[in-house]
Amino acid sequence: MESDAQPPSLFPSDCGAPFDLKPENTITSWESLPTSPAEVAVFDFLRSEQLQWRQKRLLHVGMGNSSLAETFAAGLAEYVGITISLPEIERFKSKLANAGNAHVIFLNKYDPRMYPKIRGDFDVIVDTSLKS
Ligand SMILES: C[S@@+](CC[C@H](N)C(=O)[O-])C[C@H]1O[C@@H](n2cnc3c(N)ncnc32)[C@H](O)[C@@H]1O
C-alpha cells in the first residue's frame, strides 16, 4: 500500500527557507526581542577570549536585535551581520549609523545565489540558529 505521507521539508517554513524570499519572509520580531540565551553565551565567550576576536573580522549570521554589533563592533576590525529581516536592518542602521566598520547585508543564508554579497574571509562566525 502506498503512503500519502510527504517527506519532511528540508527547510523550516519560518527560517527564510524559500530561496526567492516573499515579503512575509522579510519581517521577523527579532529586532525587538531580547538577545537569546545562546547569544548571551557567545557574549560571555567573546568577553573571556579577547584574543580570538579583537581586531578581526566577524560574520554574524542572523543578527537579531543588533546587540552583538553594539557590544563588540568597536573592538573588531569589521563586523558583518546578515539577516532576512528588513526591520532588523532598520534597527541596525539606527543603532550603528556611526560605526564605519559595521555592515549589514540582506542575505538568506540558504541561498547560494546571494553568497557573492559577502566579501573576504572571516576569523569568527556566529550563528545561534543552527537548527534552521
Ligand atoms: C532566533 S533569531 C536569533 C537572533 C540573534 N542571533 C540572537 O541569538 O539573539 C534568528 C535570526 O536569524 C535571522 N534569520 C532567520 N532565517 C534566516 C536566513 N534564512 N538567513 C539569514 N538570517 C536568517 C532572523 O531574522 C534572526 O535575526
PDBQT file of the ligand as one rigid body, heavy atoms in Angstrom, charges set to zero:
ROOT
HETATM    1  C1  LIG A 201      16.295  33.047  16.525  1.00  0.00    +0.000 C 
HETATM    2  S1  LIG A 201      16.764  34.655  15.896  1.00  0.00    +0.000 S 
HETATM    3  C2  LIG A 201      18.316  34.867  16.736  1.00  0.00    +0.000 C 
HETATM    4  C3  LIG A 201      18.751  36.300  16.783  1.00  0.00    +0.000 C 
HETATM    5  C4  LIG A 201      20.110  36.509  17.483  1.00  0.00    +0.000 C 
HETATM    6  N1  LIG A 201      21.181  35.849  16.765  1.00  0.00    +0.000 N 
HETATM    7  C5  LIG A 201      20.068  36.010  18.903  1.00  0.00    +0.000 C 
HETATM    8  O1  LIG A 201      20.520  34.873  19.144  1.00  0.00    +0.000 OA
HETATM    9  O2  LIG A 201      19.528  36.724  19.766  1.00  0.00    +0.000 OA
HETATM   10  C6  LIG A 201      17.223  34.186  14.222  1.00  0.00    +0.000 C 
HETATM   11  C7  LIG A 201      17.897  35.267  13.429  1.00  0.00    +0.000 C 
HETATM   12  O3  LIG A 201      18.230  34.764  12.148  1.00  0.00    +0.000 OA
HETATM   13  C8  LIG A 201      17.592  35.549  11.142  1.00  0.00    +0.000 C 
HETATM   14  N2  LIG A 201      17.273  34.613  10.060  1.00  0.00    +0.000 N 
HETATM   15  C9  LIG A 201      16.284  33.702  10.021  1.00  0.00    +0.000 A 
HETATM   16  N3  LIG A 201      16.345  32.986   8.894  1.00  0.00    +0.000 NA
HETATM   17  C10 LIG A 201      17.422  33.459   8.202  1.00  0.00    +0.000 A 
HETATM   18  C11 LIG A 201      18.007  33.126   6.953  1.00  0.00    +0.000 A 
HETATM   19  N4  LIG A 201      17.498  32.166   6.180  1.00  0.00    +0.000 N 
HETATM   20  N5  LIG A 201      19.091  33.807   6.537  1.00  0.00    +0.000 NA
HETATM   21  C12 LIG A 201      19.623  34.786   7.307  1.00  0.00    +0.000 A 
HETATM   22  N6  LIG A 201      19.111  35.156   8.512  1.00  0.00    +0.000 NA
HETATM   23  C13 LIG A 201      18.017  34.494   8.946  1.00  0.00    +0.000 A 
HETATM   24  C14 LIG A 201      16.419  36.192  11.824  1.00  0.00    +0.000 C 
HETATM   25  O4  LIG A 201      15.977  37.353  11.166  1.00  0.00    +0.000 OA
HETATM   26  C15 LIG A 201      17.044  36.494  13.182  1.00  0.00    +0.000 C 
HETATM   27  O5  LIG A 201      17.894  37.601  13.123  1.00  0.00    +0.000 OA
ENDROOT
TORSDOF 0
